[in-house]
Amino acid sequence: MTAEGHGDFEALGQQWDERYAATDRVFRVVPNEILAELVSGLNPGTAVDLGAGEGRNSLWLASQGWSVTAVDASSVGLGKLISNANDLSLDVTTVVGDLWDFMETSRANGTLVDLVVLAYIQVIASERPSLLNAAAALLRPGGHLFVVAHHMDSLGHAGPPDPERLFVEEDLARIEGLSTDRLELLHGPSDLPESGTDVFLWAKHGVDGDLH
Ligand SMILES: C[S@@+](CC[C@H](N)C(=O)[O-])C[C@H]1O[C@@H](n2cnc3c(N)ncnc32)[C@H](O)[C@@H]1O
């Protein structure tokens, strides 16, 4: 399965490779502001950035002392991450692969982390529950899930042109085992043009044992 729900994984990787190779930066250098604001309140731990792309969020997390694993279909995107990490003397583990496989393997190995980031993984609606529940299952007790996605209100302004890939709040409202701290809309500019709208979720694994 691919997070983008069409074609095979190889085609997905190739498509993103071409996009990342065509220009110096496809996405911004700075991390998502809300992620940075929310994570600043935590003690650094272990994090997984699923669909990390060129790695802006992974690099920022590493700069804050987090031990980060960045997963992406694109070796070109992760190549930029590695090059930037070297320039900044930061250490980020990279995995070129399908994030669905990564989640399955992590779960099978019992590898749990303190933070999972899903930034702009615009899966179709029918795949959202399994993506979000699988991401939540990677969290240790007390760990946090951060999700940001382009919202339906962005249609024609920002994000994918296909409404099937735009999120609504309800998509993020019920994730197994998590309690929601914040579920809000964001209006540009930030990661967005002036006219764009995103939705973000900050949720916590609901079991006792929070070390943060
Ligand atoms: C819109 S970009 C977002 C990049 C990054 N999260 C950010 O906010 O800058 C989406 C990324 O998800 C990756 N992606 C989508 N589906 C994936 C999958 N099934 N496995 C691994 N990576 C995937 C793409 O390769 C792409 O780099």
PDBQT file of the ligand as one rigid body, heavy atoms in Angstrom, charges set to zero:
ROOT
HETATM    1  C1  LIG A 301       4.065  16.624   0.883  1.00  0.00    +0.000 C 
HETATM    2  S1  LIG A 301       5.590  15.802   1.229  1.00  0.00    +0.000 S 
HETATM    3  C2  LIG A 301       5.843  16.287   2.908  1.00  0.00    +0.000 C 
HETATM    4  C3  LIG A 301       7.292  16.211   3.355  1.00  0.00    +0.000 C 
HETATM    5  C4  LIG A 301       7.545  16.578   4.814  1.00  0.00    +0.000 C 
HETATM    6  N1  LIG A 301       6.704  15.806   5.721  1.00  0.00    +0.000 N 
HETATM    7  C5  LIG A 301       7.352  18.059   5.083  1.00  0.00    +0.000 C 
HETATM    8  O1  LIG A 301       6.369  18.438   5.725  1.00  0.00    +0.000 OA
HETATM    9  O2  LIG A 301       8.208  18.840   4.632  1.00  0.00    +0.000 OA
HETATM   10  C6  LIG A 301       5.044  14.121   1.373  1.00  0.00    +0.000 C 
HETATM   11  C7  LIG A 301       6.182  13.113   1.515  1.00  0.00    +0.000 C 
HETATM   12  O3  LIG A 301       5.639  11.855   1.889  1.00  0.00    +0.000 OA
HETATM   13  C8  LIG A 301       6.333  10.839   1.228  1.00  0.00    +0.000 C 
HETATM   14  N2  LIG A 301       5.449   9.655   1.150  1.00  0.00    +0.000 N 
HETATM   15  C9  LIG A 301       4.175   9.583   0.711  1.00  0.00    +0.000 A 
HETATM   16  N3  LIG A 301       3.717   8.319   0.794  1.00  0.00    +0.000 NA
HETATM   17  C10 LIG A 301       4.736   7.566   1.291  1.00  0.00    +0.000 A 
HETATM   18  C11 LIG A 301       4.892   6.179   1.603  1.00  0.00    +0.000 A 
HETATM   19  N4  LIG A 301       3.910   5.312   1.417  1.00  0.00    +0.000 N 
HETATM   20  N5  LIG A 301       6.065   5.774   2.111  1.00  0.00    +0.000 NA
HETATM   21  C12 LIG A 301       7.088   6.634   2.302  1.00  0.00    +0.000 A 
HETATM   22  N6  LIG A 301       7.010   7.958   2.007  1.00  0.00    +0.000 NA
HETATM   23  C13 LIG A 301       5.852   8.411   1.515  1.00  0.00    +0.000 A 
HETATM   24  C14 LIG A 301       6.699  11.423  -0.118  1.00  0.00    +0.000 C 
HETATM   25  O4  LIG A 301       7.808  10.762  -0.693  1.00  0.00    +0.000 OA
HETATM   26  C15 LIG A 301       6.989  12.877   0.243  1.00  0.00    +0.000 C 
HETATM   27  O5  LIG A 301       8.352  13.084   0.485  1.00  0.00    +0.000 OA
ENDROOT
TORSDOF 0
